[in-house]
Amino acid sequence: MDRYPPIADHGLIGDLQTAALVSSHGVIDWFAAPRFDSPSVFAALLDHDDGGHFLLAPQSPGGTWKQLYYPDSAVVVTRFMSADGVGEIIDHMPVRPGPAPTDRHSIVRVVRAVRGTVRFALECRPRFDYARLRHELDLTADRATFRAPGVSAHLQATMPLERDGHDVRGGVTLSDGETAAVVFSMCAPGGEAPPPPTDEGVTEGLWETVDFWQKWVRTSRYRGRWTEMVHRSAITLKLLTYAPTGAPVAAATMGLPEQVGGERNWDYRYTWVRDGSLSVRALLDLGFVEEATRFTRWLGDRLEAREGPDGEPLQIMYRVDGDPRLTEEILRHFEGYRGSFPVRAGNAASDQLQLDIYGEAMYALSESRSVGEQAGYHGWKSLARTLDWLADSWDRPDEGIWETRGGRKDFTYSRVMCWAAFDRGLKLAAEFSRPADTARWTRARDEILEQVMVRGWNEREQALVQHYGGDVLDASLLLAPRVGFLAPRSPAWLNTLDAMDRVLVSDSLVHRYDPEASPDGLRGREGTFSLCTFLYVDALARAGRLPQARYAFEKMQTYANHVGLFAEEIGPSGEQLGNFPQAFTHLSLIMAATTLDEALDALHLRR
């Protein structure tokens, strides 16, 4: 077991309420339960010695490893090949797609000797509540039960188990075609364990999981050039969505660094208004109407609740159930991934002012209307109140899309998205004949446009820049043509795109901005931002620069990990950095693919 495998060296499994990472050497080194944002059970990725892990792997020191997804599913297959034998570990979580949250979540692990003889070893070392709770172990012939205050888990196996202090180890030798199974189940304190696994039951459950995912992805209407990558991204977005509410989390993990050894280690297991809102159009483009409309309902509930800080209608992120409390704490007992400290649980950025979220929220709500999802009278009144409030509140410095901790500024992207909020609100009011102060909204929209083009434009750079009075370029503005703020082939936009090419783009990979030129209150540098690279592809395609767009898109695919997943960033040596996998990256991949497909198809028809 590597002390710290590469971040990208993992597949993701999940049950639509939580998820786990499986390394390519058969180790589950991240799992939180009963929800994405719950305390960890296995967290060896954040502290190898004390974080907890669940290993099931061949004992042979040599051999070759390969990991893959069973086609069009969230079932991970890890294959080990040596001269003595070939073995497989098949990992999945039985799906819980219904509306009811549950404390019961299971990780099912099946081992099989494909050829020859393979000796498999098992280690199960849970560490509850970010390894802050000590547990007791009850071990019987067929079951291990781990108990700690307020939590319990069961381990059942079709192989011998033995005590290892308060943990469990075991092993089994299998020959051609033989299998064994291990099931780790979380449940409410005092809850009954599931029945012991049987070969028949485990096989049936595995194919039920495969069938669920394959049936779901077959409903996609994407028929473009990059089906495998788009569908893997769609499955990943689904895996990162909390089924009881329809709210997606930004990533499955917390604390993984944007720079190894640095302090940019955030908790991403929450629902960002921005990320979720931009996912709506991508999901609709793929035909996943239910997923898109469920999020817009969740978003509408947040607008009606008006839970933002300091009287704001929204805050930038919430827990998956809509709870606005995300208190940040530092887990001082965790050393962090390869010494990347501090490890943070919770996210203090939830209290930041980021005015762009109103544009993204209105973008989502307006897109959902295209499939007939109506908010009703009370929903419209809540939306209109929000825009009335924004008409008095948009012209303020804020922390911006990147959640900098270096003080508030007049961020250009925030103004662009406030323009989008009024633009979408006016269109909705006209299309559905809803009561609205349209004169006031129109004045605000037009004033923002004038202000941005005067104060957000830098004559020396011949481009829109990150904030008023500055000269720093910012890749967030790649969304400006998508929301209609500027025409995608207008001189102002093409000049801005050229400036980004010169400053932010490195071999088709795109930086968010230069932290040295625009200090963000944090030490260290970061890699290129995968989200921004895909937004760059989208903007290039809209600008008619199709060879450049296609090259950048297909080049970016070579940076995906071995099972098609992306973290947040690409480091200087091509390594993936940040929390993993990141929903926003996979969302922007879908956006780029559909835009580029449409542009290439149109070019083909013209020829």
C-alpha positions as CSV (number, residue, x, y, z in Angstrom):
1,M,0.0,0.0,0.0
2,D,1.5,3.3,-1.1
3,R,1.6,5.9,1.6
4,Y,0.0,8.4,-0.8
5,P,-0.9,7.3,-4.3
6,P,-1.4,9.9,-6.9
7,I,-4.7,11.7,-6.6
8,A,-5.7,10.5,-10.0
9,D,-4.9,6.9,-9.2
10,H,-8.5,6.2,-8.2
11,G,-11.9,5.2,-9.4
12,L,-15.1,6.5,-7.9
13,I,-18.0,4.3,-6.6
14,G,-21.2,5.6,-5.0
15,D,-24.9,5.0,-4.1
16,L,-26.3,8.5,-4.9
17,Q,-26.0,9.6,-1.2
18,T,-22.3,9.2,-0.6
19,A,-19.2,7.9,-2.5
20,A,-15.8,6.2,-2.0
21,L,-12.5,6.2,-3.8
22,V,-10.8,3.0,-4.8
23,S,-7.1,3.1,-5.6
24,S,-5.7,1.1,-8.5
25,H,-4.1,-1.2,-5.9
26,G,-7.3,-2.2,-4.3
27,V,-7.4,0.3,-1.3
28,I,-10.4,2.3,-0.3
29,D,-8.7,5.4,1.1
30,W,-11.6,7.8,1.2
31,F,-15.2,7.2,2.3
32,A,-17.6,9.4,4.3
33,A,-21.0,8.3,5.5
34,P,-24.0,8.6,5.7
35,R,-23.7,11.6,3.3
36,F,-21.1,13.1,1.1
37,D,-20.5,15.9,3.7
38,S,-20.5,13.5,6.7
39,P,-17.3,12.8,8.7
40,S,-14.9,10.3,7.2
41,V,-14.8,6.6,7.8
42,F,-11.7,5.9,5.7
43,A,-9.4,8.8,5.1
44,A,-5.9,7.4,4.5
45,L,-5.6,10.0,1.6
46,L,-5.4,12.7,4.3
47,D,-3.4,10.7,6.8
48,H,-1.9,7.4,5.8
49,D,-1.1,6.2,9.3
50,D,-4.3,7.3,11.2
51,G,-6.9,8.1,8.6
52,G,-8.2,4.6,8.1
53,H,-8.4,2.3,5.1
54,F,-10.0,-0.8,3.6
55,L,-7.5,-2.9,1.6
56,L,-8.5,-6.0,-0.5
57,A,-5.7,-7.0,-2.8
58,P,-3.4,-9.8,-4.0
59,Q,-0.5,-10.4,-1.7
60,S,2.0,-11.0,-4.4
61,P,4.7,-8.2,-4.4
62,G,5.1,-8.3,-8.2
63,G,2.8,-8.1,-11.1
64,T,0.9,-5.5,-13.1
65,W,-2.2,-3.6,-12.1
66,K,-5.0,-2.2,-14.3
67,Q,-8.2,-0.5,-13.3
68,L,-11.3,0.2,-15.4
69,Y,-15.0,0.8,-15.2
70,Y,-17.4,-1.9,-16.3
71,P,-18.8,-0.3,-19.4
72,D,-21.3,2.5,-18.9
73,S,-21.5,1.9,-15.1
74,A,-20.1,3.0,-11.8
75,V,-18.7,-0.5,-11.1
76,V,-14.9,-0.4,-10.7
77,V,-12.8,-3.5,-11.8
78,T,-9.2,-3.6,-10.5
79,R,-7.2,-6.4,-12.2
80,F,-3.9,-7.9,-11.1
81,M,-1.7,-9.9,-13.5
82,S,1.3,-11.9,-12.6
83,A,3.1,-15.1,-13.7
84,D,1.4,-17.1,-10.9
85,G,-2.2,-15.9,-11.6
86,V,-4.6,-13.2,-12.6
87,G,-7.0,-11.8,-10.0
88,E,-9.8,-9.2,-10.0
89,I,-11.4,-7.0,-7.4
90,I,-14.9,-5.7,-8.3
91,D,-16.1,-2.8,-6.3
92,H,-19.5,-1.1,-6.2
93,M,-22.1,0.4,-3.9
94,P,-25.8,-0.7,-4.2
95,V,-27.7,2.3,-5.5
96,R,-30.1,4.2,-3.3
97,P,-31.9,6.5,-5.7
98,G,-35.1,7.1,-3.7
99,P,-36.1,10.3,-2.0
100,A,-35.5,9.1,1.6
101,P,-32.1,9.7,3.2
102,T,-30.7,6.6,4.9
103,D,-28.0,5.7,7.4
104,R,-27.4,2.3,5.6
105,H,-24.7,2.3,3.0
106,S,-22.7,-0.7,1.8
107,I,-19.5,-1.2,-0.1
108,V,-19.5,-4.5,-1.8
109,R,-16.1,-6.0,-2.8
110,V,-15.8,-9.2,-4.8
111,V,-12.5,-11.0,-5.5
112,R,-12.0,-13.6,-8.2
113,A,-9.2,-15.7,-9.5
114,V,-9.3,-15.4,-13.3
115,R,-6.3,-17.7,-13.9
116,G,-3.9,-19.6,-11.8
117,T,-3.8,-19.2,-8.0
118,V,-4.1,-15.8,-6.2
119,R,-3.8,-15.1,-2.5
120,F,-5.9,-12.1,-1.5
121,A,-5.3,-10.1,1.7
122,L,-7.8,-8.0,3.6
123,E,-7.3,-5.2,6.0
124,C,-10.3,-3.2,7.4
125,R,-9.3,-0.3,9.6
126,P,-12.2,2.2,9.9
127,R,-11.5,5.5,11.7
128,F,-14.8,7.2,12.5
129,D,-15.4,11.0,12.7
130,Y,-12.2,12.0,10.9
131,A,-10.3,9.5,13.1
132,R,-11.4,11.3,16.3
133,L,-13.6,8.5,17.7
134,R,-12.1,5.3,19.1
135,H,-14.1,2.2,18.3
136,E,-14.7,-1.2,19.8
137,L,-14.7,-4.5,17.8
138,D,-17.0,-7.5,18.2
139,L,-15.8,-10.4,16.1
140,T,-17.8,-13.6,15.5
141,A,-17.4,-16.4,13.0
142,D,-19.1,-14.5,10.2
143,R,-19.2,-10.9,11.2
144,A,-17.1,-8.0,12.5
145,T,-19.0,-5.1,14.2
146,F,-17.2,-1.8,14.8
147,R,-18.9,0.4,17.3
148,A,-18.2,4.0,18.3
149,P,-20.3,6.7,20.0
150,G,-23.2,7.4,17.5
151,V,-22.0,5.2,14.7
152,S,-21.6,1.5,13.9
153,A,-20.5,-0.6,10.9
154,H,-20.4,-4.2,10.0
155,L,-18.0,-6.3,8.0
156,Q,-19.1,-9.6,6.6
157,A,-17.0,-11.9,4.4
158,T,-17.0,-15.3,2.7
159,M,-13.4,-15.6,3.9
160,P,-11.9,-16.1,7.4
161,L,-11.6,-12.9,9.5
162,E,-9.3,-12.4,12.5
163,R,-8.8,-9.7,15.0
164,D,-6.0,-7.2,14.6
165,G,-6.3,-5.0,17.7
166,H,-9.6,-3.1,17.2
167,D,-9.4,-3.8,13.5
168,V,-9.8,-6.8,11.2
169,R,-7.6,-8.7,8.8
170,G,-8.1,-11.8,6.7
171,G,-7.2,-13.6,3.6
172,V,-8.2,-16.2,1.1
173,T,-6.4,-18.2,-1.6
174,L,-8.5,-18.7,-4.8
175,S,-8.0,-20.8,-7.9
176,D,-9.3,-20.5,-11.4
177,G,-12.9,-19.2,-11.3
178,E,-13.3,-19.1,-7.5
179,T,-14.7,-16.0,-5.9
180,A,-15.1,-14.5,-2.4
181,A,-17.0,-11.4,-1.2
182,V,-16.7,-8.8,1.5
183,V,-19.4,-6.3,2.4
184,F,-18.7,-3.3,4.6
185,S,-22.0,-1.7,5.8
186,M,-22.7,1.5,7.7
187,C,-25.9,1.6,9.7
188,A,-27.6,3.6,12.5
189,P,-26.2,2.9,16.0
190,G,-27.8,-0.4,17.2
191,G,-29.1,-1.1,13.7
192,E,-29.3,-4.7,12.5
193,A,-26.6,-5.9,10.2
194,P,-27.6,-7.0,6.7
195,P,-27.8,-10.7,6.1
196,P,-24.4,-12.5,5.4
197,P,-23.3,-12.4,1.8
198,T,-23.9,-15.4,-0.4
199,D,-22.4,-16.0,-3.9
200,E,-25.9,-15.8,-5.4
201,G,-26.9,-12.7,-3.6
202,V,-23.6,-10.8,-4.3
203,T,-23.8,-11.7,-8.0
204,E,-27.4,-10.6,-8.2
205,G,-26.7,-7.3,-6.4
206,L,-23.7,-6.6,-8.7
207,W,-25.8,-7.0,-11.9
208,E,-28.6,-4.9,-10.4
209,T,-26.0,-2.1,-10.0
210,V,-24.7,-2.5,-13.5
211,D,-28.2,-2.6,-14.9
212,F,-29.2,0.6,-13.0
213,W,-26.3,2.6,-14.5
214,Q,-26.5,1.2,-18.0
215,K,-30.3,1.9,-18.2
216,W,-29.8,5.4,-16.9
217,V,-27.0,6.3,-19.3
218,R,-28.9,4.8,-22.3
219,T,-31.5,7.6,-21.8
220,S,-28.8,10.1,-22.9
221,R,-29.5,11.7,-26.2
222,Y,-25.9,12.6,-26.9
223,R,-24.8,11.2,-30.3
224,G,-21.7,13.3,-30.8
225,R,-18.0,12.5,-31.4
226,W,-16.9,11.9,-27.9
227,T,-19.6,9.6,-26.5
228,E,-17.4,7.7,-24.1
229,M,-16.0,10.8,-22.4
230,V,-19.3,12.6,-22.3
231,H,-21.1,9.6,-20.8
232,R,-18.4,9.0,-18.2
233,S,-18.7,12.6,-17.2
234,A,-22.5,12.3,-17.0
235,I,-22.2,9.2,-14.8
236,T,-19.7,11.1,-12.6
237,L,-22.1,14.0,-12.2
238,K,-24.9,11.6,-11.3
239,L,-22.6,9.9,-8.7
240,L,-21.9,13.3,-7.2
241,T,-25.6,14.2,-6.8
242,Y,-27.4,13.6,-3.5
243,A,-30.6,11.7,-4.6
244,P,-32.9,12.8,-1.7
245,T,-32.7,16.5,-2.8
246,G,-31.2,16.5,-6.3
247,A,-28.3,18.7,-5.1
248,P,-24.8,18.0,-6.6
249,V,-21.6,18.3,-4.6
250,A,-18.6,20.0,-6.1
251,A,-16.4,16.9,-5.4
252,A,-16.4,13.7,-3.5
253,T,-13.4,14.7,-1.3
254,M,-12.0,17.3,1.0
255,G,-8.5,18.5,1.8
256,L,-6.7,17.3,-1.4
257,P,-4.2,20.0,-2.4
258,E,-4.1,22.4,-5.3
259,Q,-0.4,22.4,-4.7
260,V,1.2,19.5,-2.9
261,G,2.6,20.7,0.4
262,G,0.7,23.9,0.2
263,E,-2.3,25.4,2.1
264,R,-4.9,25.5,-0.7
265,N,-6.7,22.4,0.7
266,W,-10.5,23.0,0.8
267,D,-13.6,20.9,1.6
268,Y,-15.6,20.6,-1.6
269,R,-18.4,18.2,-0.4
270,Y,-21.1,20.9,-0.6
271,T,-23.5,22.3,-3.2
272,W,-22.4,25.5,-4.9
273,V,-25.2,27.5,-6.4
274,R,-22.8,28.3,-9.3
275,D,-21.8,24.8,-10.1
276,G,-25.2,23.3,-9.8
277,S,-26.8,26.1,-11.8
278,L,-24.4,25.7,-14.8
279,S,-25.1,22.0,-14.8
280,V,-28.7,22.5,-15.7
281,R,-28.1,23.3,-19.4
282,A,-25.6,20.5,-19.8
283,L,-28.0,18.0,-18.3
284,L,-30.8,19.2,-20.5
285,D,-28.6,18.9,-23.5
286,L,-28.0,15.3,-22.7
287,G,-31.7,14.6,-22.1
288,F,-31.5,14.2,-18.3
289,V,-34.5,16.4,-17.6
290,E,-35.4,14.9,-14.2
291,E,-31.9,15.7,-12.8
292,A,-31.9,19.2,-14.1
293,T,-35.4,20.1,-12.8
294,R,-34.8,18.5,-9.4
295,F,-31.9,20.9,-8.9
296,T,-33.9,23.9,-10.0
297,R,-36.5,23.0,-7.4
298,W,-33.8,22.8,-4.8
299,L,-32.5,26.2,-5.9
300,G,-36.0,27.7,-5.8
301,D,-36.4,26.5,-2.3
302,R,-33.2,28.3,-1.3
303,L,-34.5,31.5,-2.9
304,E,-37.7,31.2,-0.9
305,A,-35.9,30.5,2.3
306,R,-33.6,33.5,1.8
307,E,-30.9,32.1,4.0
308,G,-27.9,34.1,2.9
309,P,-25.7,36.0,5.3
310,D,-26.3,39.7,6.0
311,G,-29.7,39.7,4.4
312,E,-28.5,38.3,1.0
313,P,-31.2,36.1,-0.7
314,L,-28.6,33.4,-1.3
315,Q,-25.3,32.2,0.0
316,I,-22.8,30.7,-2.4
317,M,-23.0,27.1,-1.1
318,Y,-25.1,24.9,1.1
319,R,-25.1,21.4,2.5
320,V,-26.8,18.9,0.3
321,D,-30.0,19.1,2.3
322,G,-30.0,22.9,2.0
323,D,-28.6,23.6,5.4
324,P,-26.6,26.9,5.2
325,R,-24.2,26.1,8.1
326,L,-20.8,25.1,6.9
327,T,-18.5,26.0,9.8
328,E,-14.9,25.5,8.9
329,E,-12.5,23.7,11.2
330,I,-8.9,22.5,10.9
331,L,-8.2,18.9,11.5
332,R,-4.9,19.3,13.2
333,H,-4.4,15.6,13.8
334,F,-4.3,14.9,10.1
335,E,-0.9,15.4,8.4
336,G,-2.6,16.0,5.0
337,Y,-2.0,14.5,1.6
338,R,1.8,14.3,1.3
339,G,2.1,16.9,4.1
340,S,-0.4,19.3,2.6
341,F,-1.6,21.1,5.7
342,P,-4.0,22.4,7.0
343,V,-6.7,19.9,6.3
344,R,-10.0,21.7,6.5
345,A,-13.5,20.3,7.1
346,G,-16.3,22.7,6.4
347,N,-15.9,25.8,4.2
348,A,-15.6,29.3,5.5
349,A,-16.1,30.7,2.0
350,S,-19.9,30.0,2.5
351,D,-20.0,33.5,4.2
352,Q,-18.4,35.3,1.3
353,L,-20.2,37.7,-0.9
354,Q,-20.2,36.5,-4.5
355,L,-22.7,38.4,-6.6
356,D,-22.2,36.3,-9.7
357,I,-24.3,33.5,-8.2
358,Y,-27.5,35.5,-9.0
359,G,-26.7,35.3,-12.7
360,E,-26.0,31.6,-12.6
361,A,-29.2,31.0,-10.6
362,M,-31.3,32.9,-13.1
363,Y,-29.5,31.1,-15.9
364,A,-30.5,27.8,-14.4
365,L,-34.1,28.8,-13.7
366,S,-34.6,30.2,-17.2
367,E,-33.1,27.1,-18.8
368,S,-35.4,24.8,-16.9
369,R,-38.4,26.7,-18.3
370,S,-37.5,25.3,-21.7
371,V,-38.8,21.9,-20.6
372,G,-41.9,23.4,-19.0
373,E,-40.7,23.4,-15.4
374,Q,-42.8,26.2,-13.9
375,A,-42.1,27.8,-10.5
376,G,-45.7,28.8,-10.0
377,Y,-46.9,32.2,-8.7
378,H,-45.1,32.0,-5.3
379,G,-41.9,30.8,-7.0
380,W,-42.0,33.7,-9.4
381,K,-42.6,36.2,-6.6
382,S,-39.5,34.9,-4.8
383,L,-37.5,35.2,-8.0
384,A,-38.8,38.8,-8.6
385,R,-38.0,39.8,-5.0
386,T,-34.5,38.6,-5.6
387,L,-34.0,40.7,-8.7
388,D,-35.6,43.7,-7.0
389,W,-33.0,43.3,-4.2
390,L,-30.2,42.8,-6.8
391,A,-31.2,46.1,-8.5
392,D,-30.1,47.9,-5.3
393,S,-27.2,45.6,-4.5
394,W,-25.2,44.7,-7.6
395,D,-22.8,47.6,-7.6
396,R,-20.5,46.4,-4.7
397,P,-17.1,44.9,-4.4
398,D,-17.2,41.1,-3.6
399,E,-14.9,38.1,-3.2
400,G,-15.4,36.9,-6.7
401,I,-15.9,33.5,-8.3
402,W,-12.6,32.0,-7.1
403,E,-13.3,32.6,-3.4
404,T,-10.2,34.6,-2.9
405,R,-9.3,35.5,0.7
406,G,-7.5,38.7,-0.2
407,G,-10.3,41.2,0.2
408,R,-13.2,42.4,-1.9
409,K,-12.8,43.9,-5.3
410,D,-15.0,45.1,-8.2
411,F,-14.8,41.8,-10.1
412,T,-15.8,42.0,-13.7
413,Y,-17.2,38.5,-13.9
414,S,-19.5,39.3,-11.0
415,R,-20.9,42.2,-12.9
416,V,-21.3,40.2,-16.1
417,M,-23.3,37.6,-14.3
418,C,-25.5,40.3,-12.6
419,W,-26.2,41.5,-16.1
420,A,-27.2,37.9,-17.0
421,A,-29.5,37.8,-14.0
422,F,-31.5,40.8,-15.2
423,D,-31.4,39.7,-18.8
424,R,-32.9,36.3,-18.0
425,G,-35.4,37.8,-15.6
426,L,-36.7,40.2,-18.2
427,K,-37.0,37.4,-20.8
428,L,-38.9,35.2,-18.4
429,A,-41.3,38.0,-17.4
430,A,-42.0,38.7,-21.0
431,E,-42.4,35.1,-22.1
432,F,-44.7,34.1,-19.3
433,S,-46.4,37.4,-18.7
434,R,-45.4,37.6,-15.1
435,P,-45.7,40.7,-12.9
436,A,-42.3,42.5,-12.6
437,D,-40.6,45.9,-12.2
438,T,-39.2,45.5,-15.7
439,A,-38.3,49.2,-16.1
440,R,-36.1,48.9,-13.0
441,W,-34.5,45.7,-14.1
442,T,-33.9,47.1,-17.6
443,R,-32.1,50.2,-16.1
444,A,-29.9,47.9,-14.0
445,R,-29.1,45.6,-16.9
446,D,-28.1,48.5,-19.2
447,E,-26.1,50.3,-16.5
448,I,-24.1,47.1,-15.8
449,L,-23.2,46.7,-19.5
450,E,-22.1,50.3,-19.8
451,Q,-20.1,50.1,-16.6
452,V,-18.3,46.8,-17.5
453,M,-17.3,48.0,-21.0
454,V,-15.8,51.2,-19.5
455,R,-14.3,50.2,-16.2
456,G,-13.7,46.5,-16.9
457,W,-11.9,47.1,-20.2
458,N,-8.1,47.6,-20.2
459,E,-6.8,49.5,-23.1
460,R,-3.3,48.3,-22.8
461,E,-4.4,44.6,-22.8
462,Q,-7.2,45.3,-25.2
463,A,-9.3,43.0,-23.1
464,L,-11.8,42.6,-20.3
465,V,-9.8,42.1,-17.1
466,Q,-10.3,40.5,-13.7
467,H,-11.4,43.6,-11.8
468,Y,-11.9,47.3,-12.3
469,G,-8.7,49.3,-12.5
470,G,-6.5,46.2,-12.9
471,D,-4.7,44.6,-15.8
472,V,-4.9,40.9,-14.7
473,L,-6.7,38.5,-17.0
474,D,-9.2,36.0,-15.6
475,A,-10.5,32.9,-17.3
476,S,-13.9,33.2,-15.6
477,L,-14.8,35.7,-18.3
478,L,-14.8,32.8,-20.8
479,L,-18.4,32.4,-19.9
480,A,-19.3,35.9,-21.1
481,P,-20.3,34.9,-24.7
482,R,-22.1,31.8,-23.4
483,V,-24.5,33.9,-21.4
484,G,-24.8,36.5,-24.2
485,F,-23.0,39.4,-22.6
486,L,-20.8,39.8,-25.7
487,A,-21.3,38.3,-29.1
488,P,-18.8,35.4,-29.5
489,R,-17.3,36.9,-32.6
490,S,-17.4,40.6,-31.7
491,P,-14.1,42.5,-31.8
492,A,-14.1,43.2,-28.1
493,W,-14.5,39.5,-27.3
494,L,-12.0,38.2,-29.9
495,N,-9.4,40.7,-28.5
496,T,-10.1,39.4,-25.0
497,L,-9.7,35.8,-26.2
498,D,-6.4,36.7,-27.9
499,A,-5.2,38.3,-24.7
500,M,-6.1,35.1,-22.7
501,D,-4.2,33.1,-25.3
502,R,-1.1,35.1,-24.7
503,V,-1.2,35.1,-20.9
504,L,-3.3,32.3,-19.4
505,V,-2.9,29.4,-21.9
506,S,0.0,27.0,-21.7
507,D,-0.1,24.2,-24.4
508,S,-3.9,24.4,-24.6
509,L,-4.2,24.3,-20.8
510,V,-5.7,27.3,-19.0
511,H,-4.8,29.1,-15.7
512,R,-7.6,30.8,-13.8
513,Y,-5.4,33.9,-13.3
514,D,-1.9,34.7,-12.1
515,P,-1.9,34.8,-8.3
516,E,1.4,36.7,-8.3
517,A,-0.1,39.5,-10.4
518,S,-3.3,39.4,-8.4
519,P,-2.6,38.3,-4.8
520,D,-5.5,36.1,-3.4
521,G,-4.5,36.0,0.2
522,L,-2.9,32.5,0.0
523,R,0.7,31.3,-0.3
524,G,1.9,29.2,-3.2
525,R,1.0,28.6,-6.8
526,E,-1.5,26.4,-8.6
527,G,-1.8,24.3,-11.7
528,T,-3.9,25.0,-14.8
529,F,-7.6,24.8,-14.0
530,S,-9.4,22.0,-15.9
531,L,-12.7,23.8,-15.8
532,C,-11.2,26.8,-17.5
533,T,-9.6,24.7,-20.2
534,F,-13.0,23.3,-21.2
535,L,-14.6,26.8,-21.0
536,Y,-11.8,27.9,-23.3
537,V,-12.8,25.2,-25.8
538,D,-16.4,26.3,-25.6
539,A,-15.4,29.9,-26.2
540,L,-13.1,29.0,-29.1
541,A,-15.9,27.0,-30.8
542,R,-18.4,29.9,-30.4
543,A,-15.8,32.2,-31.9
544,G,-15.4,30.0,-35.0
545,R,-11.9,28.9,-34.2
546,L,-12.7,25.2,-34.7
547,P,-9.3,23.6,-35.4
548,Q,-7.9,25.3,-32.3
549,A,-11.0,24.3,-30.2
550,R,-10.9,20.7,-31.3
551,Y,-7.1,20.4,-30.7
552,A,-7.5,21.9,-27.2
553,F,-10.4,19.6,-26.3
554,E,-8.8,16.4,-27.5
555,K,-5.5,17.3,-26.0
556,M,-7.3,17.8,-22.7
557,Q,-8.7,14.3,-22.8
558,T,-5.2,12.9,-22.6
559,Y,-4.9,14.4,-19.1
560,A,-7.9,12.4,-17.8
561,N,-7.0,9.5,-15.5
562,H,-7.0,5.9,-16.5
563,V,-10.8,5.7,-16.0
564,G,-11.7,9.0,-17.5
565,L,-11.9,11.2,-14.4
566,F,-10.6,14.7,-13.7
567,A,-9.6,16.5,-10.5
568,E,-9.7,20.2,-10.3
569,E,-6.3,21.1,-11.8
570,I,-3.4,19.8,-13.9
571,G,0.0,20.3,-12.3
572,P,3.3,21.3,-14.0
573,S,4.2,17.7,-14.6
574,G,0.8,16.7,-15.9
575,E,-0.4,15.3,-12.5
576,Q,-4.0,15.9,-11.3
577,L,-4.3,18.1,-8.3
578,G,-7.2,19.2,-6.0
579,N,-10.3,17.5,-4.9
580,F,-11.3,14.5,-6.9
581,P,-13.3,14.0,-9.1
582,Q,-14.5,17.5,-9.6
583,A,-18.1,17.9,-10.8
584,F,-17.4,21.4,-12.4
585,T,-14.7,19.9,-14.6
586,H,-16.9,17.1,-15.9
587,L,-19.8,19.6,-16.3
588,S,-17.6,21.9,-18.4
589,L,-16.4,18.9,-20.5
590,I,-20.0,18.2,-21.4
591,M,-20.6,21.9,-22.2
592,A,-17.5,22.0,-24.4
593,A,-18.3,18.7,-26.2
594,T,-21.9,19.7,-27.1
595,T,-20.9,23.2,-28.3
596,L,-18.0,21.9,-30.4
597,D,-20.1,19.1,-31.9
598,E,-22.8,21.7,-32.9
599,A,-20.1,23.9,-34.5
600,L,-18.4,21.1,-36.3
601,D,-21.8,19.7,-37.6
602,A,-22.7,23.2,-38.9
603,L,-19.4,23.5,-40.7
604,H,-19.9,20.1,-42.3
605,L,-23.3,21.1,-43.5
606,R,-22.0,24.3,-45.0
607,R,-19.4,22.3,-47.0
